[in-house]
Amino acid sequence: MSIKPSASALIEDLVTWADVSFNTELETIRAISAEAVRQDRQHLIVMIEMSDLREGVLREDIEAFYPQVFQFPNIRIIGIGTNLNGLDGVMPSEDKLIQLGLYKKIIELKNNVEIQWVSAGTTVTIPLMIAGGLPQAINHFCIGEALFFGQDLVAEDTFKDMHDDVLELHVQVIELVEKPTMPSGTLGKNPFGITSEAKRGGSTSHRAILAVGHLDISPQYLEPVDLRLEVMGGSGDMLVLNVGDNEAGLKVGSYVKFRLKYMGALHLMNPPYIDKFVLEESGSRFRSWGSWKWWGVKKTSSPTIQAEVWNPLASLLRGGGPEDRARRVAKQRGYTDSVYFV
Protein backbone atom coordinates (compact mmCIF):
# COMPACT_ATOMS: atom_id res chain seq x y z
CA MET A 1 0.00 0.00 0.00
CA SER A 2 1.26 3.47 -0.93
CA ILE A 3 -0.20 5.95 1.55
CA LYS A 4 0.54 9.24 -0.18
CA PRO A 5 -0.54 10.54 -3.60
CA SER A 6 1.77 9.29 -6.30
CA ALA A 7 4.41 11.30 -8.16
CA SER A 8 3.97 10.86 -11.90
CA ALA A 9 7.62 9.86 -12.34
CA LEU A 10 7.08 6.86 -10.02
CA ILE A 11 3.87 5.44 -11.43
CA GLU A 12 5.49 2.41 -13.07
CA ASP A 13 7.05 1.39 -9.73
CA LEU A 14 3.84 2.23 -7.89
CA VAL A 15 1.79 -0.16 -10.01
CA THR A 16 4.52 -2.81 -9.82
CA TRP A 17 4.92 -2.84 -6.04
CA ALA A 18 1.68 -1.51 -4.53
CA ASP A 19 -1.70 -3.24 -4.60
CA VAL A 20 -3.40 -0.12 -3.24
CA SER A 21 -2.59 3.58 -3.36
CA PHE A 22 -4.13 6.74 -1.94
CA ASN A 23 -4.73 9.22 -4.79
CA THR A 24 -6.65 12.43 -5.39
CA GLU A 25 -5.83 13.79 -8.87
CA LEU A 26 -7.64 12.65 -12.02
CA GLU A 27 -4.53 13.06 -14.18
CA THR A 28 -2.51 10.86 -11.85
CA ILE A 29 -5.26 8.24 -11.73
CA ARG A 30 -5.47 8.30 -15.53
CA ALA A 31 -1.73 7.59 -15.72
CA ILE A 32 -2.03 4.81 -13.11
CA SER A 33 -4.85 3.33 -15.18
CA ALA A 34 -2.71 3.25 -18.32
CA GLU A 35 0.17 1.62 -16.46
CA ALA A 36 -2.16 -0.84 -14.74
CA VAL A 37 -3.52 -1.89 -18.15
CA ARG A 38 0.03 -2.42 -19.38
CA GLN A 39 0.88 -4.55 -16.33
CA ASP A 40 -2.57 -6.17 -16.10
CA ARG A 41 -3.10 -4.95 -12.51
CA GLN A 42 -5.69 -2.84 -10.69
CA HIS A 43 -6.04 -0.88 -7.43
CA LEU A 44 -7.05 2.42 -5.76
CA ILE A 45 -8.24 4.33 -2.71
CA VAL A 46 -9.26 7.98 -3.16
CA MET A 47 -8.84 10.41 -0.28
CA ILE A 48 -11.52 12.90 0.79
CA GLU A 49 -10.66 16.26 2.30
CA MET A 50 -12.18 16.57 5.78
CA SER A 51 -10.90 20.04 6.83
CA ASP A 52 -7.21 19.36 7.64
CA LEU A 53 -6.29 20.93 4.26
CA ARG A 54 -3.80 18.27 3.26
CA GLU A 55 -4.42 15.75 0.48
CA GLY A 56 -8.00 14.89 -0.49
CA VAL A 57 -10.85 15.53 -2.91
CA LEU A 58 -13.02 18.42 -1.74
CA ARG A 59 -16.37 17.26 -0.44
CA GLU A 60 -18.33 19.44 -2.84
CA ASP A 61 -16.49 17.78 -5.77
CA ILE A 62 -17.15 14.18 -4.76
CA GLU A 63 -20.26 13.57 -6.87
CA ALA A 64 -18.55 14.82 -10.04
CA PHE A 65 -15.18 13.21 -9.26
CA TYR A 66 -16.07 9.58 -8.68
CA PRO A 67 -18.04 8.84 -11.89
CA GLN A 68 -14.97 9.90 -13.88
CA VAL A 69 -12.71 7.59 -11.90
CA PHE A 70 -15.03 4.63 -12.41
CA GLN A 71 -14.56 5.01 -16.17
CA PHE A 72 -10.83 4.29 -16.07
CA PRO A 73 -9.88 0.72 -17.01
CA ASN A 74 -8.08 -1.41 -14.39
CA ILE A 75 -8.98 1.07 -11.64
CA ARG A 76 -11.15 -0.29 -8.84
CA ILE A 77 -12.02 1.96 -5.92
CA ILE A 78 -11.83 -0.36 -2.92
CA GLY A 79 -12.11 2.33 -0.30
CA ILE A 80 -12.30 5.95 0.70
CA GLY A 81 -10.37 7.61 3.48
CA THR A 82 -9.27 10.76 5.19
CA ASN A 83 -6.17 11.94 7.02
CA LEU A 84 -6.78 14.22 9.99
CA ASN A 85 -4.21 15.97 12.20
CA GLY A 86 -1.54 15.55 9.51
CA LEU A 87 -0.95 19.24 8.80
CA ASP A 88 -3.12 21.82 10.56
CA GLY A 89 -3.89 19.72 13.61
CA VAL A 90 -7.60 19.18 12.95
CA MET A 91 -8.63 16.43 15.36
CA PRO A 92 -10.83 13.48 14.38
CA SER A 93 -14.36 13.51 15.73
CA GLU A 94 -17.33 11.21 15.60
CA ASP A 95 -19.16 13.80 13.47
CA LYS A 96 -16.42 13.94 10.83
CA LEU A 97 -16.17 10.17 10.59
CA ILE A 98 -19.95 9.79 10.37
CA GLN A 99 -19.74 12.15 7.39
CA LEU A 100 -17.07 9.91 5.85
CA GLY A 101 -19.36 6.89 6.21
CA LEU A 102 -22.19 8.85 4.58
CA TYR A 103 -19.99 9.72 1.61
CA LYS A 104 -19.32 6.01 1.18
CA LYS A 105 -23.07 5.33 0.97
CA ILE A 106 -23.64 8.21 -1.45
CA ILE A 107 -20.85 6.98 -3.77
CA GLU A 108 -22.16 3.41 -3.66
CA LEU A 109 -25.77 4.40 -4.41
CA LYS A 110 -24.98 6.86 -7.19
CA ASN A 111 -22.46 4.60 -8.94
CA ASN A 112 -23.91 1.14 -8.17
CA VAL A 113 -20.67 -0.08 -6.60
CA GLU A 114 -19.51 -1.58 -3.32
CA ILE A 115 -16.73 0.12 -1.35
CA GLN A 116 -14.98 -2.19 1.09
CA TRP A 117 -12.80 0.10 3.18
CA VAL A 118 -13.44 3.34 5.02
CA SER A 119 -10.09 4.53 6.36
CA ALA A 120 -10.20 6.77 9.44
CA GLY A 121 -6.64 7.94 9.26
CA THR A 122 -3.76 7.46 11.65
CA THR A 123 -2.73 7.03 15.28
CA VAL A 124 -4.59 10.17 16.33
CA THR A 125 -7.93 8.39 15.74
CA ILE A 126 -7.19 5.45 18.07
CA PRO A 127 -8.34 7.23 21.29
CA LEU A 128 -11.72 7.87 19.65
CA MET A 129 -11.99 4.15 18.92
CA ILE A 130 -11.07 3.20 22.49
CA ALA A 131 -13.68 5.64 23.81
CA GLY A 132 -16.35 3.95 21.68
CA GLY A 133 -16.86 6.98 19.43
CA LEU A 134 -15.92 5.30 16.17
CA PRO A 135 -18.78 5.02 13.66
CA GLN A 136 -19.59 1.49 12.49
CA ALA A 137 -18.56 2.26 8.90
CA ILE A 138 -14.89 2.72 9.83
CA ASN A 139 -12.85 -0.44 9.22
CA HIS A 140 -9.35 0.70 8.21
CA PHE A 141 -6.43 2.66 9.73
CA CYS A 142 -2.86 3.55 8.78
CA ILE A 143 -1.02 3.21 12.09
CA GLY A 144 2.60 4.13 12.74
CA GLU A 145 3.26 6.09 15.91
CA ALA A 146 0.96 4.01 18.14
CA LEU A 147 2.51 0.79 16.83
CA PHE A 148 6.16 1.72 17.32
CA PHE A 149 5.92 4.22 20.20
CA GLY A 150 2.62 3.41 21.90
CA GLN A 151 1.67 7.08 21.67
CA ASP A 152 -1.74 8.47 22.56
CA LEU A 153 -1.57 11.73 20.63
CA VAL A 154 -4.71 13.13 22.26
CA ALA A 155 -3.67 12.61 25.88
CA GLU A 156 0.01 13.14 24.96
CA ASP A 157 0.85 9.98 26.89
CA THR A 158 1.57 6.29 26.29
CA PHE A 159 -1.28 3.81 25.80
CA LYS A 160 -1.77 1.35 28.64
CA ASP A 161 0.41 -1.77 28.32
CA MET A 162 2.45 -0.24 25.48
CA HIS A 163 6.02 1.09 25.47
CA ASP A 164 7.59 4.27 24.14
CA ASP A 165 11.17 2.93 24.21
CA VAL A 166 10.96 0.27 21.49
CA LEU A 167 13.48 2.13 19.31
CA GLU A 168 16.86 3.42 20.47
CA LEU A 169 19.71 5.13 18.67
CA HIS A 170 23.28 4.32 19.75
CA VAL A 171 25.93 6.79 18.53
CA GLN A 172 29.70 6.80 19.07
CA VAL A 173 31.65 9.62 20.67
CA ILE A 174 34.31 10.91 18.25
CA GLU A 175 35.69 13.71 20.46
CA LEU A 176 35.53 14.46 24.20
CA VAL A 177 37.19 17.65 25.44
CA GLU A 178 36.67 20.06 28.33
CA LYS A 179 35.81 23.40 26.73
CA PRO A 180 34.58 26.86 27.81
CA THR A 181 30.82 27.12 28.27
CA MET A 182 30.73 30.49 26.51
CA PRO A 183 31.76 31.02 22.88
CA SER A 184 34.04 33.96 22.19
CA GLY A 185 33.66 36.48 19.39
CA THR A 186 30.71 38.08 17.66
CA LEU A 187 27.74 35.70 17.38
CA GLY A 188 25.94 35.47 14.03
CA LYS A 189 23.51 33.07 12.44
CA ASN A 190 24.69 29.49 12.05
CA PRO A 191 24.06 27.42 8.88
CA PHE A 192 20.48 26.78 10.09
CA GLY A 193 19.70 30.47 10.43
CA ILE A 194 19.85 30.44 14.25
CA THR A 195 21.81 32.83 16.47
CA SER A 196 22.96 30.90 19.53
CA GLU A 197 22.26 32.00 23.07
CA ALA A 198 25.22 30.84 25.10
CA LYS A 199 24.26 29.05 28.34
CA ARG A 200 26.12 29.84 31.53
CA GLY A 201 26.71 27.26 34.23
CA GLY A 202 30.41 27.31 35.02
CA SER A 203 33.53 28.35 33.20
CA THR A 204 34.08 24.98 31.49
CA SER A 205 32.35 21.67 30.87
CA HIS A 206 33.07 18.52 28.94
CA ARG A 207 31.63 18.47 25.44
CA ALA A 208 31.14 15.22 23.53
CA ILE A 209 31.00 15.30 19.74
CA LEU A 210 28.96 12.42 18.31
CA ALA A 211 28.96 10.92 14.81
CA VAL A 212 25.42 11.88 13.86
CA GLY A 213 23.92 15.12 12.59
CA HIS A 214 21.07 16.80 10.77
CA LEU A 215 21.90 14.67 7.72
CA ASP A 216 20.67 11.67 9.73
CA ILE A 217 18.18 13.12 12.25
CA SER A 218 17.17 16.47 13.69
CA PRO A 219 18.48 16.82 17.28
CA GLN A 220 14.99 17.84 18.45
CA TYR A 221 13.90 14.21 18.03
CA LEU A 222 16.63 12.83 20.30
CA GLU A 223 16.39 12.31 24.07
CA PRO A 224 19.50 10.97 25.87
CA VAL A 225 18.70 7.91 27.98
CA ASP A 226 21.24 9.20 30.53
CA LEU A 227 19.59 12.32 31.95
CA ARG A 228 22.98 13.76 32.91
CA LEU A 229 23.63 14.43 29.24
CA GLU A 230 22.28 17.50 27.44
CA VAL A 231 21.90 17.97 23.69
CA MET A 232 23.43 21.35 22.84
CA GLY A 233 22.80 21.23 19.11
CA GLY A 234 24.20 19.81 15.93
CA SER A 235 25.67 20.50 12.53
CA GLY A 236 25.09 18.67 9.27
CA ASP A 237 27.02 15.58 10.37
CA MET A 238 27.81 15.99 14.11
CA LEU A 239 25.92 16.28 17.40
CA VAL A 240 27.22 18.18 20.45
CA LEU A 241 26.45 17.07 24.01
CA ASN A 242 27.16 18.85 27.26
CA VAL A 243 28.30 16.06 29.60
CA GLY A 244 29.21 18.35 32.52
CA ASP A 245 31.92 16.78 34.68
CA ASN A 246 31.57 13.55 32.68
CA GLU A 247 30.08 11.57 35.53
CA ALA A 248 28.84 9.17 32.84
CA GLY A 249 32.45 8.14 32.23
CA LEU A 250 32.31 8.67 28.48
CA LYS A 251 35.43 8.42 26.34
CA VAL A 252 36.21 8.46 22.64
CA GLY A 253 34.61 5.34 21.17
CA SER A 254 31.84 5.11 23.80
CA TYR A 255 28.28 4.70 22.58
CA VAL A 256 25.62 7.14 23.79
CA LYS A 257 22.02 5.88 23.86
CA PHE A 258 19.09 8.02 22.76
CA ARG A 259 15.36 7.48 22.89
CA LEU A 260 13.66 8.50 19.67
CA LYS A 261 10.60 10.46 18.75
CA TYR A 262 8.48 9.24 15.85
CA MET A 263 9.68 11.70 13.20
CA GLY A 264 13.27 10.96 14.17
CA ALA A 265 12.69 7.24 13.68
CA LEU A 266 11.33 7.96 10.20
CA HIS A 267 14.59 9.71 9.34
CA LEU A 268 16.82 6.97 10.73
CA MET A 269 15.05 4.01 9.15
CA ASN A 270 15.68 5.25 5.60
CA PRO A 271 19.49 5.61 5.25
CA PRO A 272 21.21 2.35 4.26
CA TYR A 273 24.41 3.36 6.12
CA ILE A 274 22.73 3.16 9.54
CA ASP A 275 22.86 -0.36 10.99
CA LYS A 276 19.66 -1.75 12.51
CA PHE A 277 19.55 -4.49 15.16
CA VAL A 278 16.75 -6.47 16.81
CA LEU A 279 17.43 -7.14 20.49
CA GLU A 280 15.93 -9.68 22.84
CA GLU A 281 14.75 -8.55 26.30
CA SER A 282 18.04 -9.90 27.66
CA GLY A 283 19.92 -7.40 25.49
CA SER A 284 21.42 -10.02 23.17
CA ARG A 285 20.94 -9.52 19.45
CA PHE A 286 18.19 -11.57 17.87
CA ARG A 287 19.32 -10.56 14.37
CA SER A 288 21.82 -8.04 13.14
CA TRP A 289 20.32 -6.28 10.17
CA GLY A 290 23.81 -5.20 9.13
CA SER A 291 24.32 -8.45 7.23
CA TRP A 292 20.91 -8.73 5.59
CA LYS A 293 19.09 -6.03 3.67
CA TRP A 294 15.48 -5.90 2.46
CA TRP A 295 16.08 -4.14 -0.85
CA GLY A 296 19.15 -6.05 -2.06
CA VAL A 297 21.79 -3.31 -1.86
CA LYS A 298 25.15 -4.62 -0.72
CA LYS A 299 26.37 -3.75 2.77
CA THR A 300 28.51 -0.59 3.08
CA SER A 301 31.49 -0.10 5.37
CA SER A 302 30.88 -0.38 9.09
CA PRO A 303 29.05 2.74 10.33
CA THR A 304 29.31 4.41 13.72
CA ILE A 305 25.54 4.72 14.08
CA GLN A 306 23.33 1.88 15.28
CA ALA A 307 19.54 1.94 15.41
CA GLU A 308 18.29 -0.83 17.66
CA VAL A 309 14.78 -2.29 17.52
CA TRP A 310 13.77 -3.92 20.78
CA ASN A 311 11.92 -7.14 21.54
CA PRO A 312 8.29 -6.20 20.63
CA LEU A 313 9.30 -6.18 16.96
CA ALA A 314 11.47 -9.29 17.14
CA SER A 315 8.42 -11.53 17.21
CA LEU A 316 7.35 -10.13 13.85
CA LEU A 317 10.42 -11.66 12.25
CA ARG A 318 10.12 -15.17 13.62
CA GLY A 319 7.73 -16.62 11.04
CA GLY A 320 9.99 -19.06 9.21
CA GLY A 321 13.09 -17.15 10.36
CA PRO A 322 14.26 -13.80 9.05
CA GLU A 323 16.68 -15.32 6.54
CA ASP A 324 13.95 -17.49 5.03
CA ARG A 325 11.53 -14.57 4.79
CA ALA A 326 14.22 -12.33 3.30
CA ARG A 327 15.11 -14.95 0.69
CA ARG A 328 11.44 -15.37 -0.24
CA VAL A 329 11.00 -11.64 -0.74
CA ALA A 330 14.27 -11.40 -2.65
CA LYS A 331 13.18 -14.19 -4.97
CA GLN A 332 9.77 -12.57 -5.51
CA ARG A 333 11.39 -9.25 -6.36
CA GLY A 334 14.10 -10.70 -8.57
CA TYR A 335 17.09 -9.70 -6.42
CA THR A 336 20.31 -11.67 -6.68
CA ASP A 337 22.40 -9.89 -4.00
CA SER A 338 22.31 -10.88 -0.34
CA VAL A 339 19.17 -9.61 1.33
CA TYR A 340 18.57 -8.48 4.89
CA PHE A 341 15.83 -6.73 6.83
CA VAL A 342 15.81 -2.96 7.27
C-alpha positions as CSV (number, residue, x, y, z in Angstrom):
1,M,0.0,0.0,0.0
2,S,1.3,3.5,-0.9
3,I,-0.2,5.9,1.6
4,K,0.5,9.2,-0.2
5,P,-0.5,10.5,-3.6
6,S,1.8,9.3,-6.3
7,A,4.4,11.3,-8.2
8,S,4.0,10.9,-11.9
9,A,7.6,9.9,-12.3
10,L,7.1,6.9,-10.0
11,I,3.9,5.4,-11.4
12,E,5.5,2.4,-13.1
13,D,7.1,1.4,-9.7
14,L,3.8,2.2,-7.9
15,V,1.8,-0.2,-10.0
16,T,4.5,-2.8,-9.8
17,W,4.9,-2.8,-6.0
18,A,1.7,-1.5,-4.5
19,D,-1.7,-3.2,-4.6
20,V,-3.4,-0.1,-3.2
21,S,-2.6,3.6,-3.4
22,F,-4.1,6.7,-1.9
23,N,-4.7,9.2,-4.8
24,T,-6.7,12.4,-5.4
25,E,-5.8,13.8,-8.9
26,L,-7.6,12.6,-12.0
27,E,-4.5,13.1,-14.2
28,T,-2.5,10.9,-11.8
29,I,-5.3,8.2,-11.7
30,R,-5.5,8.3,-15.5
31,A,-1.7,7.6,-15.7
32,I,-2.0,4.8,-13.1
33,S,-4.8,3.3,-15.2
34,A,-2.7,3.3,-18.3
35,E,0.2,1.6,-16.5
36,A,-2.2,-0.8,-14.7
37,V,-3.5,-1.9,-18.2
38,R,0.0,-2.4,-19.4
39,Q,0.9,-4.5,-16.3
40,D,-2.6,-6.2,-16.1
41,R,-3.1,-5.0,-12.5
42,Q,-5.7,-2.8,-10.7
43,H,-6.0,-0.9,-7.4
44,L,-7.1,2.4,-5.8
45,I,-8.2,4.3,-2.7
46,V,-9.3,8.0,-3.2
47,M,-8.8,10.4,-0.3
48,I,-11.5,12.9,0.8
49,E,-10.7,16.3,2.3
50,M,-12.2,16.6,5.8
51,S,-10.9,20.0,6.8
52,D,-7.2,19.4,7.6
53,L,-6.3,20.9,4.3
54,R,-3.8,18.3,3.3
55,E,-4.4,15.7,0.5
56,G,-8.0,14.9,-0.5
57,V,-10.8,15.5,-2.9
58,L,-13.0,18.4,-1.7
59,R,-16.4,17.3,-0.4
60,E,-18.3,19.4,-2.8
61,D,-16.5,17.8,-5.8
62,I,-17.1,14.2,-4.8
63,E,-20.3,13.6,-6.9
64,A,-18.6,14.8,-10.0
65,F,-15.2,13.2,-9.3
66,Y,-16.1,9.6,-8.7
67,P,-18.0,8.8,-11.9
68,Q,-15.0,9.9,-13.9
69,V,-12.7,7.6,-11.9
70,F,-15.0,4.6,-12.4
71,Q,-14.6,5.0,-16.2
72,F,-10.8,4.3,-16.1
73,P,-9.9,0.7,-17.0
74,N,-8.1,-1.4,-14.4
75,I,-9.0,1.1,-11.6
76,R,-11.2,-0.3,-8.8
77,I,-12.0,2.0,-5.9
78,I,-11.8,-0.4,-2.9
79,G,-12.1,2.3,-0.3
80,I,-12.3,6.0,0.7
81,G,-10.4,7.6,3.5
82,T,-9.3,10.8,5.2
83,N,-6.2,11.9,7.0
84,L,-6.8,14.2,10.0
85,N,-4.2,16.0,12.2
86,G,-1.5,15.6,9.5
87,L,-1.0,19.2,8.8
88,D,-3.1,21.8,10.6
89,G,-3.9,19.7,13.6
90,V,-7.6,19.2,12.9
91,M,-8.6,16.4,15.4
92,P,-10.8,13.5,14.4
93,S,-14.4,13.5,15.7
94,E,-17.3,11.2,15.6
95,D,-19.2,13.8,13.5
96,K,-16.4,13.9,10.8
97,L,-16.2,10.2,10.6
98,I,-19.9,9.8,10.4
99,Q,-19.7,12.1,7.4
100,L,-17.1,9.9,5.8
101,G,-19.4,6.9,6.2
102,L,-22.2,8.8,4.6
103,Y,-20.0,9.7,1.6
104,K,-19.3,6.0,1.2
105,K,-23.1,5.3,1.0
106,I,-23.6,8.2,-1.5
107,I,-20.9,7.0,-3.8
108,E,-22.2,3.4,-3.7
109,L,-25.8,4.4,-4.4
110,K,-25.0,6.9,-7.2
111,N,-22.5,4.6,-8.9
112,N,-23.9,1.1,-8.2
113,V,-20.7,-0.1,-6.6
114,E,-19.5,-1.6,-3.3
115,I,-16.7,0.1,-1.3
116,Q,-15.0,-2.2,1.1
117,W,-12.8,0.1,3.2
118,V,-13.4,3.3,5.0
119,S,-10.1,4.5,6.4
120,A,-10.2,6.8,9.4
121,G,-6.6,7.9,9.3
122,T,-3.8,7.5,11.7
123,T,-2.7,7.0,15.3
124,V,-4.6,10.2,16.3
125,T,-7.9,8.4,15.7
126,I,-7.2,5.5,18.1
127,P,-8.3,7.2,21.3
128,L,-11.7,7.9,19.6
129,M,-12.0,4.1,18.9
130,I,-11.1,3.2,22.5
131,A,-13.7,5.6,23.8
132,G,-16.3,4.0,21.7
133,G,-16.9,7.0,19.4
134,L,-15.9,5.3,16.2
135,P,-18.8,5.0,13.7
136,Q,-19.6,1.5,12.5
137,A,-18.6,2.3,8.9
138,I,-14.9,2.7,9.8
139,N,-12.8,-0.4,9.2
140,H,-9.3,0.7,8.2
141,F,-6.4,2.7,9.7
142,C,-2.9,3.5,8.8
143,I,-1.0,3.2,12.1
144,G,2.6,4.1,12.7
145,E,3.3,6.1,15.9
146,A,1.0,4.0,18.1
147,L,2.5,0.8,16.8
148,F,6.2,1.7,17.3
149,F,5.9,4.2,20.2
150,G,2.6,3.4,21.9
151,Q,1.7,7.1,21.7
152,D,-1.7,8.5,22.6
153,L,-1.6,11.7,20.6
154,V,-4.7,13.1,22.3
155,A,-3.7,12.6,25.9
156,E,0.0,13.1,25.0
157,D,0.8,10.0,26.9
158,T,1.6,6.3,26.3
159,F,-1.3,3.8,25.8
160,K,-1.8,1.4,28.6
161,D,0.4,-1.8,28.3
162,M,2.4,-0.2,25.5
163,H,6.0,1.1,25.5
164,D,7.6,4.3,24.1
165,D,11.2,2.9,24.2
166,V,11.0,0.3,21.5
167,L,13.5,2.1,19.3
168,E,16.9,3.4,20.5
169,L,19.7,5.1,18.7
170,H,23.3,4.3,19.7
171,V,25.9,6.8,18.5
172,Q,29.7,6.8,19.1
173,V,31.7,9.6,20.7
174,I,34.3,10.9,18.3
175,E,35.7,13.7,20.5
176,L,35.5,14.5,24.2
177,V,37.2,17.7,25.4
178,E,36.7,20.1,28.3
179,K,35.8,23.4,26.7
180,P,34.6,26.9,27.8
181,T,30.8,27.1,28.3
182,M,30.7,30.5,26.5
183,P,31.8,31.0,22.9
184,S,34.0,34.0,22.2
185,G,33.7,36.5,19.4
186,T,30.7,38.1,17.7
187,L,27.7,35.7,17.4
188,G,25.9,35.5,14.0
189,K,23.5,33.1,12.4
190,N,24.7,29.5,12.0
191,P,24.1,27.4,8.9
192,F,20.5,26.8,10.1
193,G,19.7,30.5,10.4
194,I,19.8,30.4,14.2
195,T,21.8,32.8,16.5
196,S,23.0,30.9,19.5
197,E,22.3,32.0,23.1
198,A,25.2,30.8,25.1
199,K,24.3,29.1,28.3
200,R,26.1,29.8,31.5
201,G,26.7,27.3,34.2
202,G,30.4,27.3,35.0
203,S,33.5,28.3,33.2
204,T,34.1,25.0,31.5
205,S,32.4,21.7,30.9
206,H,33.1,18.5,28.9
207,R,31.6,18.5,25.4
208,A,31.1,15.2,23.5
209,I,31.0,15.3,19.7
210,L,29.0,12.4,18.3
211,A,29.0,10.9,14.8
212,V,25.4,11.9,13.9
213,G,23.9,15.1,12.6
214,H,21.1,16.8,10.8
215,L,21.9,14.7,7.7
216,D,20.7,11.7,9.7
217,I,18.2,13.1,12.3
218,S,17.2,16.5,13.7
219,P,18.5,16.8,17.3
220,Q,15.0,17.8,18.4
221,Y,13.9,14.2,18.0
222,L,16.6,12.8,20.3
223,E,16.4,12.3,24.1
224,P,19.5,11.0,25.9
225,V,18.7,7.9,28.0
226,D,21.2,9.2,30.5
227,L,19.6,12.3,32.0
228,R,23.0,13.8,32.9
229,L,23.6,14.4,29.2
230,E,22.3,17.5,27.4
231,V,21.9,18.0,23.7
232,M,23.4,21.4,22.8
233,G,22.8,21.2,19.1
234,G,24.2,19.8,15.9
235,S,25.7,20.5,12.5
236,G,25.1,18.7,9.3
237,D,27.0,15.6,10.4
238,M,27.8,16.0,14.1
239,L,25.9,16.3,17.4
240,V,27.2,18.2,20.5
241,L,26.4,17.1,24.0
242,N,27.2,18.8,27.3
243,V,28.3,16.1,29.6
244,G,29.2,18.3,32.5
245,D,31.9,16.8,34.7
246,N,31.6,13.5,32.7
247,E,30.1,11.6,35.5
248,A,28.8,9.2,32.8
249,G,32.5,8.1,32.2
250,L,32.3,8.7,28.5
251,K,35.4,8.4,26.3
252,V,36.2,8.5,22.6
253,G,34.6,5.3,21.2
254,S,31.8,5.1,23.8
255,Y,28.3,4.7,22.6
256,V,25.6,7.1,23.8
257,K,22.0,5.9,23.9
258,F,19.1,8.0,22.8
259,R,15.4,7.5,22.9
260,L,13.7,8.5,19.7
261,K,10.6,10.5,18.7
262,Y,8.5,9.2,15.9
263,M,9.7,11.7,13.2
264,G,13.3,11.0,14.2
265,A,12.7,7.2,13.7
266,L,11.3,8.0,10.2
267,H,14.6,9.7,9.3
268,L,16.8,7.0,10.7
269,M,15.0,4.0,9.1
270,N,15.7,5.3,5.6
271,P,19.5,5.6,5.2
272,P,21.2,2.3,4.3
273,Y,24.4,3.4,6.1
274,I,22.7,3.2,9.5
275,D,22.9,-0.4,11.0
276,K,19.7,-1.7,12.5
277,F,19.6,-4.5,15.2
278,V,16.8,-6.5,16.8
279,L,17.4,-7.1,20.5
280,E,15.9,-9.7,22.8
281,E,14.8,-8.5,26.3
282,S,18.0,-9.9,27.7
283,G,19.9,-7.4,25.5
284,S,21.4,-10.0,23.2
285,R,20.9,-9.5,19.4
286,F,18.2,-11.6,17.9
287,R,19.3,-10.6,14.4
288,S,21.8,-8.0,13.1
289,W,20.3,-6.3,10.2
290,G,23.8,-5.2,9.1
291,S,24.3,-8.5,7.2
292,W,20.9,-8.7,5.6
293,K,19.1,-6.0,3.7
294,W,15.5,-5.9,2.5
295,W,16.1,-4.1,-0.8
296,G,19.1,-6.0,-2.1
297,V,21.8,-3.3,-1.9
298,K,25.2,-4.6,-0.7
299,K,26.4,-3.7,2.8
300,T,28.5,-0.6,3.1
301,S,31.5,-0.1,5.4
302,S,30.9,-0.4,9.1
303,P,29.0,2.7,10.3
304,T,29.3,4.4,13.7
305,I,25.5,4.7,14.1
306,Q,23.3,1.9,15.3
307,A,19.5,1.9,15.4
308,E,18.3,-0.8,17.7
309,V,14.8,-2.3,17.5
310,W,13.8,-3.9,20.8
311,N,11.9,-7.1,21.5
312,P,8.3,-6.2,20.6
313,L,9.3,-6.2,17.0
314,A,11.5,-9.3,17.1
315,S,8.4,-11.5,17.2
316,L,7.3,-10.1,13.8
317,L,10.4,-11.7,12.3
318,R,10.1,-15.2,13.6
319,G,7.7,-16.6,11.0
320,G,10.0,-19.1,9.2
321,G,13.1,-17.2,10.4
322,P,14.3,-13.8,9.0
323,E,16.7,-15.3,6.5
324,D,13.9,-17.5,5.0
325,R,11.5,-14.6,4.8
326,A,14.2,-12.3,3.3
327,R,15.1,-14.9,0.7
328,R,11.4,-15.4,-0.2
329,V,11.0,-11.6,-0.7
330,A,14.3,-11.4,-2.6
331,K,13.2,-14.2,-5.0
332,Q,9.8,-12.6,-5.5
333,R,11.4,-9.3,-6.4
334,G,14.1,-10.7,-8.6
335,Y,17.1,-9.7,-6.4
336,T,20.3,-11.7,-6.7
337,D,22.4,-9.9,-4.0
338,S,22.3,-10.9,-0.3
339,V,19.2,-9.6,1.3
340,Y,18.6,-8.5,4.9
341,F,15.8,-6.7,6.8
342,V,15.8,-3.0,7.3
